[in-house]
Amino acid sequence: MDVVRPARPADAEPIAIVHRVTWRLAYRGLLPAAYLRRLRHEPLVARWRDVIAGRGRRDRVWVAERDGGIVGFAESGASDARDLEPGFAGEVYMLYVHPAHQGQGLGRRLLDAALADLEERGFFWAVIGVLERNAPARRFYERAGFVADGARWVDHTGGGQHVVVRYARPLNPLVPDP
Ligand SMILES: CC(C)(COP(=O)(O)OP(=O)(O)OC[C@H]1O[C@@H](n2cnc3c(N)ncnc32)[C@H](O)[C@@H]1OP(=O)(O)O)[C@@H](O)C(=O)NCCC(=O)NCCS
């Protein structure tokens, strides 16, 4: 059975496992190999404990469970994009599904949970930064109604230089339904 729900403190460990496995595969050839090799379990668990506990940027975390095991996660919160009015846009900072469970609807369900929460919190717009060369992810977001909004920047994760493009989608309709 598949369940998508907010993360609990005990989820930090399984999220870290999915994080490491998914990054190593999805970002092979996109992020520096040495950086991907260096991703260690314990620092990732500590990171996820902090995020789930609401420390730092106070993001929210969502998990996808399949038959009781965590196979995907999303992290969302207020966008810190400098060109957007504070409070206007929410952001999905991370969205990953374990390679063995991709293409089976879980990514969309995680995205929907994160977007519904951002909408409920009053954000009008949702943004997502995607590596320009991550073509499958870009297609996934386009399928979910996102469009590239023209913003782009260079990210230095792992010591490299990677172009990130921003995708955006409206949340709360600005014009009420008739
Ligand atoms: C991107 C990712 C989160 C999508 O999750 P997923 O569970 O594989 O996707 P879903 O099965 O929920 O697909 C939802 C929809 O997107 C479409 N889709 C998914 N991946 C696609 C792709 N590569 N190309 C085109 N369409 C795609 C599906 O066909 C489906 O469309 P439908 O609703 O019309 O049937 C997941 O594949 C993943 O973790 N990829 C590797 C990491 C990554 O790049 N994450 C994004 C970082 S920004």
The ligand as an SDF file (V2000), in Angstrom:
LIG
                    3D

 48 50  0  0  0  0  0  0  0  0999 V2000
   11.6300   13.2070  -10.8480 C   0  0  0  0  0  0  0  0  0  0  0  0
   10.9420   12.2190   -9.9140 C   0  0  0  0  0  0  0  0  0  0  0  0
   10.7870   12.8490   -8.5230 C   0  0  0  0  0  0  0  0  0  0  0  0
    9.5480   11.8980  -10.4760 C   0  0  0  0  0  0  0  0  0  0  0  0
    8.9050   10.9810   -9.6260 O   0  0  0  0  0  0  0  0  0  0  0  0
    8.2630    9.6480  -10.2550 P   0  0  0  0  0  0  0  0  0  0  0  0
    7.6390    8.8910   -9.1400 O   0  0  0  0  0  0  0  0  0  0  0  0
    9.3150    8.9390  -11.0280 O   0  0  0  0  0  0  0  0  0  0  0  0
    7.1850   10.2360  -11.2670 O   0  0  0  0  0  0  0  0  0  0  0  0
    5.6320    9.8080  -11.3840 P   0  0  0  0  0  0  0  0  0  0  0  0
    5.5600    8.3560  -11.6210 O   0  0  0  0  0  0  0  0  0  0  0  0
    4.8740   10.3360  -10.2010 O   0  0  0  0  0  0  0  0  0  0  0  0
    5.2080   10.5830  -12.6870 O   0  0  0  0  0  0  0  0  0  0  0  0
    4.1810   11.5810  -12.6710 C   0  0  0  0  0  0  0  0  0  0  0  0
    3.9460   12.0410  -14.0740 C   0  0  0  0  0  0  0  0  0  0  0  0
    5.1480   12.5660  -14.6350 O   0  0  0  0  0  0  0  0  0  0  0  0
    5.5050   11.8500  -15.8020 C   0  0  0  0  0  0  0  0  0  0  0  0
    6.9440   11.6500  -15.7800 N   0  0  0  0  0  0  0  0  0  0  0  0
    7.7060   11.1760  -14.7690 C   0  0  0  0  0  0  0  0  0  0  0  0
    8.9920   11.1360  -15.1480 N   0  0  0  0  0  0  0  0  0  0  0  0
    9.0200   11.5680  -16.4280 C   0  0  0  0  0  0  0  0  0  0  0  0
   10.0460   11.7300  -17.3880 C   0  0  0  0  0  0  0  0  0  0  0  0
   11.2920   11.4280  -17.1210 N   0  0  0  0  0  0  0  0  0  0  0  0
    9.7110   12.1980  -18.6080 N   0  0  0  0  0  0  0  0  0  0  0  0
    8.4310   12.4970  -18.9070 C   0  0  0  0  0  0  0  0  0  0  0  0
    7.4120   12.3670  -18.0420 N   0  0  0  0  0  0  0  0  0  0  0  0
    7.7160   11.9100  -16.8260 C   0  0  0  0  0  0  0  0  0  0  0  0
    4.7940   10.5240  -15.6710 C   0  0  0  0  0  0  0  0  0  0  0  0
    4.5770    9.9310  -16.9300 O   0  0  0  0  0  0  0  0  0  0  0  0
    3.5110   10.9250  -15.0120 C   0  0  0  0  0  0  0  0  0  0  0  0
    2.6470   11.5210  -15.9700 O   0  0  0  0  0  0  0  0  0  0  0  0
    1.0490   11.2300  -15.9230 P   0  0  0  0  0  0  0  0  0  0  0  0
    0.6010   11.6970  -14.5710 O   0  0  0  0  0  0  0  0  0  0  0  0
    0.5070   12.0320  -17.0190 O   0  0  0  0  0  0  0  0  0  0  0  0
    0.9220    9.7620  -16.0880 O   0  0  0  0  0  0  0  0  0  0  0  0
   11.7170   10.8830   -9.7900 C   0  0  0  0  0  0  0  0  0  0  0  0
   11.7390   10.2360  -11.0400 O   0  0  0  0  0  0  0  0  0  0  0  0
   13.1220   11.0700   -9.2850 C   0  0  0  0  0  0  0  0  0  0  0  0
   13.3670   11.0380   -8.0830 O   0  0  0  0  0  0  0  0  0  0  0  0
   14.0840   11.2400  -10.2200 N   0  0  0  0  0  0  0  0  0  0  0  0
   15.4880   11.3300   -9.9150 C   0  0  0  0  0  0  0  0  0  0  0  0
   15.8270   12.5040   -9.0540 C   0  0  0  0  0  0  0  0  0  0  0  0
   15.4180   13.8480   -9.5930 C   0  0  0  0  0  0  0  0  0  0  0  0
   15.8130   14.2280  -10.6760 O   0  0  0  0  0  0  0  0  0  0  0  0
   14.6230   14.5700   -8.7750 N   0  0  0  0  0  0  0  0  0  0  0  0
   14.1880   15.9190   -9.0990 C   0  0  0  0  0  0  0  0  0  0  0  0
   15.1850   16.9030   -8.5930 C   0  0  0  0  0  0  0  0  0  0  0  0
   14.7120   18.5580   -8.9530 S   0  0  0  0  0  0  0  0  0  0  0  0
  1  2  1  0
  2  3  1  0
  2  4  1  0
  2 36  1  0
  4  5  1  0
  5  6  1  0
  6  7  2  0
  6  8  1  0
  6  9  1  0
  9 10  1  0
 10 11  2  0
 10 12  1  0
 10 13  1  0
 13 14  1  0
 14 15  1  0
 15 16  1  0
 15 30  1  0
 16 17  1  0
 17 18  1  0
 17 28  1  0
 18 19  1  0
 18 27  1  0
 19 20  2  0
 20 21  1  0
 21 22  1  0
 21 27  2  0
 22 23  1  0
 22 24  2  0
 24 25  1  0
 25 26  2  0
 26 27  1  0
 28 29  1  0
 28 30  1  0
 30 31  1  0
 31 32  1  0
 32 33  2  0
 32 34  1  0
 32 35  1  0
 36 37  1  0
 36 38  1  0
 38 39  2  0
 38 40  1  0
 40 41  1  0
 41 42  1  0
 42 43  1  0
 43 44  2  0
 43 45  1  0
 45 46  1  0
 46 47  1  0
 47 48  1  0
M  END
$$$$
